[in-house]
């Protein structure tokens, strides 16, 4: 569903990404991990069309460079880590913006658009917040609203930049479980950046480790979440153990042990 070849993104005269290659199958979940400043958010923003880059991005076999903004928005939904949230806009109206690619110029949303929006808010436990102003939400509530807008878009590719930021444990699980259910039911293709390596290992079926703007490791979680790679690129001492389901769990260890 997504194929990236030789992606290089230059910002401020510096190559933030350098020749990145990756492929994500339809219905797959790729987690992009890496230390702060590695280029994870830059990668997702380039895939969303927010940033320009050199190289080739194919979305469902079509060069992304040839897609109109409306067509691209019907294929790719993006939930950024730090979006602009108008404080006086209601939760419902903000989530409804996800239907913009389907509304004709100068047209109005349809009943189906409103039903999709209400349904997503309910599934994210936000139905009771529909009339609340964005400026009156907690950090975790705002994060869920941003994800709601992306899901309302109903695009086959979903890009999530640190989707669990500011969420408590319960809502972290709720959001990731919802995304996973949608992925499995609708063959949604998910690319997410995640700081929590254990969470990434639990939900993704493939991972790419970005360091210094380059993809230094890719593959199934067990092949990427190794003690050696984490030590080399995160500077952390960890213990990686397989859980009952065989997926890797990363445990931080004291450096002198």
C-alpha positions as CSV (number, residue, x, y, z in Angstrom):
1,X,0.0,0.0,0.0
2,X,2.9,2.3,0.7
3,X,6.3,2.1,-1.0
4,X,9.1,4.6,-0.3
5,X,12.4,4.7,-2.2
6,X,15.3,6.9,-1.5
7,X,13.3,9.5,0.4
8,X,15.5,12.5,1.4
9,X,14.0,15.5,3.1
10,X,16.2,18.7,3.6
11,X,15.2,21.3,6.1
12,X,17.2,24.4,6.9
13,X,20.1,23.1,4.7
14,X,20.3,19.8,6.6
15,X,19.2,16.4,5.4
16,X,16.8,15.3,8.1
17,X,16.1,12.1,6.2
18,X,18.7,10.5,4.0
19,X,17.7,7.9,1.4
20,X,15.0,6.1,3.4
21,X,13.4,3.0,1.9
22,X,10.3,1.3,3.3
23,X,7.3,-0.8,2.3
24,X,4.1,-1.4,4.1
25,X,1.6,-4.0,2.9
26,X,-2.1,-3.3,2.7
27,X,-3.6,-3.9,6.1
28,X,-0.2,-3.8,7.8
29,X,1.0,-1.8,10.8
30,X,4.5,-0.3,10.6
31,X,5.8,1.4,13.7
32,X,8.6,3.9,13.1
33,X,10.9,4.1,16.2
34,X,14.1,6.0,16.9
35,X,15.6,8.5,19.3
36,X,14.5,12.1,19.5
37,X,15.4,14.1,16.4
38,X,16.0,11.0,14.3
39,X,13.5,12.1,11.7
40,X,10.3,10.1,12.6
41,X,7.9,13.0,12.4
42,X,9.6,14.3,9.3
43,X,9.0,10.9,7.6
44,X,5.3,10.9,8.5
45,X,4.9,14.5,7.4
46,X,6.5,13.7,4.0
47,X,4.2,10.8,3.5
48,X,1.2,13.0,4.4
49,X,2.3,15.6,1.8
50,X,3.0,18.3,4.4
51,X,6.8,18.3,3.5
52,X,8.4,17.9,0.1
53,X,11.3,15.5,-0.4
54,X,13.4,13.9,-3.0
55,X,12.8,10.2,-3.9
56,X,9.6,8.3,-4.7
57,X,6.5,7.7,-2.6
58,X,3.9,5.3,-4.0
59,X,0.4,5.1,-2.5
60,X,-1.5,2.1,-3.7
61,X,0.8,2.0,-6.7
62,X,0.3,5.7,-7.6
63,X,3.1,8.2,-7.4
64,X,2.1,10.6,-4.6
65,X,3.6,13.5,-6.4
66,X,0.9,13.2,-9.1
67,X,-2.1,13.2,-6.7
68,X,-4.2,16.3,-6.1
69,X,-4.5,17.4,-2.4
70,X,-8.2,16.2,-2.3
71,X,-7.3,12.8,-3.8
72,X,-4.3,12.4,-1.5
73,X,-6.6,13.2,1.5
74,X,-9.0,10.5,0.5
75,X,-6.1,8.0,0.6
76,X,-4.0,9.2,3.6
77,X,-5.2,10.6,6.9
78,X,-2.6,12.2,9.2
79,X,-2.9,12.8,13.0
80,X,0.1,15.1,13.8
81,X,1.7,15.2,17.2
82,X,1.2,18.9,17.7
83,X,-1.8,20.1,15.6
84,X,-3.3,23.5,15.6
85,X,-6.5,23.3,17.7
86,X,-8.8,26.4,17.5
87,X,-9.8,26.9,21.2
88,X,-13.4,28.0,20.4
89,X,-14.2,25.2,18.0
90,X,-16.3,22.3,19.3
91,X,-15.1,18.8,19.4
92,X,-17.8,17.7,16.9
93,X,-17.0,20.5,14.4
94,X,-13.2,19.7,14.6
95,X,-13.8,16.0,14.0
96,X,-16.2,16.8,11.1
97,X,-13.3,18.5,9.3
98,X,-12.1,15.0,8.5
99,X,-15.0,14.8,6.0
100,X,-13.6,17.8,4.0
101,X,-12.2,15.6,1.1
102,X,-15.7,14.3,0.4
103,X,-17.6,17.6,0.5
104,X,-18.0,19.6,-2.7
105,X,-16.5,23.0,-3.0
106,X,-18.9,25.5,-1.2
107,X,-21.1,22.5,-0.3
108,X,-22.2,21.2,3.1
109,X,-21.7,18.0,4.9
110,X,-24.3,15.3,4.3
111,X,-26.2,13.2,6.8
112,X,-23.8,10.4,6.2
113,X,-20.8,12.7,7.0
114,X,-22.5,13.6,10.3
115,X,-23.2,10.0,11.1
116,X,-19.6,8.9,10.5
117,X,-18.4,11.7,12.7
118,X,-20.7,10.9,15.6
119,X,-19.9,7.2,15.3
120,X,-16.1,7.8,15.6
121,X,-16.6,10.1,18.6
122,X,-18.6,7.5,20.3
123,X,-16.0,4.8,19.7
124,X,-13.3,7.0,21.1
125,X,-15.4,7.7,24.2
126,X,-15.8,11.3,23.1
127,X,-19.6,11.4,22.4
128,X,-20.3,13.3,25.6
129,X,-17.7,15.9,24.6
130,X,-19.2,16.7,21.2
131,X,-20.4,20.2,22.2
132,X,-17.3,21.1,24.3
133,X,-14.8,23.7,23.1
134,X,-11.4,22.5,22.3
135,X,-9.9,25.0,24.6
136,X,-11.6,23.4,27.5
137,X,-10.2,19.9,27.0
138,X,-7.3,18.2,28.9
139,X,-4.2,17.1,27.0
140,X,-5.4,13.5,26.7
141,X,-8.8,14.6,25.5
142,X,-7.3,16.8,22.8
143,X,-5.1,13.9,21.7
144,X,-8.1,11.7,21.2
145,X,-9.9,14.4,19.3
146,X,-7.0,14.7,16.8
147,X,-7.1,11.0,16.3
148,X,-10.9,11.1,15.8
149,X,-10.6,13.7,13.0
150,X,-8.1,11.4,11.2
151,X,-10.4,8.4,11.6
152,X,-13.4,10.4,10.4
153,X,-11.5,10.8,7.2
154,X,-12.0,7.1,6.4
155,X,-8.8,6.9,4.3
156,X,-7.2,3.5,3.7
157,X,-3.9,4.8,5.1
158,X,-3.6,6.2,8.6
159,X,-0.5,8.1,9.8
160,X,-0.2,8.6,13.5
161,X,2.6,10.7,15.0
162,X,3.0,9.7,18.6
163,X,-0.8,8.9,19.1
164,X,-0.4,8.0,22.8
165,X,1.2,11.3,23.9
166,X,-0.6,12.7,26.9
167,X,-2.9,9.7,27.3
168,X,-3.2,7.7,30.4
169,X,-2.7,3.9,30.3
170,X,-6.4,3.1,29.8
171,X,-6.8,5.5,26.9
172,X,-3.5,4.4,25.3
173,X,-4.8,0.9,25.2
174,X,-8.3,2.1,24.0
175,X,-6.9,4.1,21.1
176,X,-4.4,1.5,19.9
177,X,-7.0,-1.3,20.2
178,X,-9.5,0.7,18.2
179,X,-6.9,1.4,15.5
180,X,-6.0,-2.3,15.4
181,X,-9.6,-3.4,15.1
182,X,-10.2,-0.9,12.3
183,X,-7.0,-2.2,10.6
184,X,-8.1,-5.8,10.8
185,X,-11.8,-5.2,9.9
186,X,-11.2,-2.7,7.0
187,X,-7.6,-3.6,5.9
188,X,-6.5,-0.2,7.1
189,X,-2.8,0.4,6.6
190,X,-1.2,2.1,9.6
191,X,2.1,3.9,10.0
192,X,2.8,5.2,13.5
193,X,5.7,6.8,15.3
194,X,5.9,5.6,18.9
195,X,8.3,6.4,21.8
196,X,7.1,3.5,23.9
197,X,9.0,0.6,22.4
198,X,7.0,-2.1,24.2
199,X,3.7,-0.6,22.8
200,X,5.2,-0.5,19.4
201,X,6.2,-4.1,19.7
202,X,2.8,-5.1,20.8
203,X,0.7,-3.6,18.0
204,X,2.9,-3.3,14.9
205,X,3.7,-6.3,12.7
206,X,6.7,-4.6,11.2
207,X,9.1,-1.9,12.5
208,X,11.6,0.5,11.1
209,X,14.3,2.1,13.3
210,X,15.3,5.6,12.2
211,X,18.6,7.0,13.5
212,X,20.4,10.0,12.1
213,X,17.9,10.4,9.4
214,X,18.5,6.9,8.0
215,X,16.6,3.6,8.3
216,X,19.1,1.4,10.1
217,X,16.9,-1.6,10.8
218,X,13.6,-2.9,9.5
219,X,11.7,-6.1,10.0
220,X,9.4,-7.8,12.5
221,X,9.4,-6.4,16.0
222,X,11.6,-9.2,17.4
223,X,14.3,-8.4,14.8
224,X,14.3,-4.7,15.5
225,X,13.7,-4.5,19.2
226,X,17.0,-6.1,20.3
227,X,19.2,-5.1,23.2
228,X,22.1,-4.4,20.9
229,X,20.2,-2.0,18.6
230,X,18.5,-0.2,21.5
231,X,21.9,0.3,23.2
232,X,23.5,1.5,20.0
233,X,20.9,4.0,18.9
234,X,19.1,5.0,22.1
235,X,22.0,4.7,24.5
236,X,19.8,2.7,26.9
237,X,20.4,-0.5,28.9
238,X,17.4,-2.7,28.5
239,X,16.3,-6.3,28.8
240,X,14.1,-7.6,25.9
241,X,12.0,-10.6,26.8
242,X,9.3,-12.4,24.7
243,X,5.8,-12.2,26.2
244,X,3.3,-15.1,26.2
245,X,2.3,-14.2,22.6
246,X,5.9,-14.1,21.5
247,X,6.0,-10.4,21.0
248,X,9.0,-8.5,22.5
249,X,8.7,-6.5,25.8
250,X,11.4,-3.9,26.5
251,X,12.3,-3.4,30.1
252,X,14.6,-0.5,31.2
253,X,17.5,-1.7,33.4
254,X,19.8,0.2,35.7
255,X,23.1,0.8,33.9
256,X,25.2,-0.8,36.5
257,X,23.4,-4.1,36.4
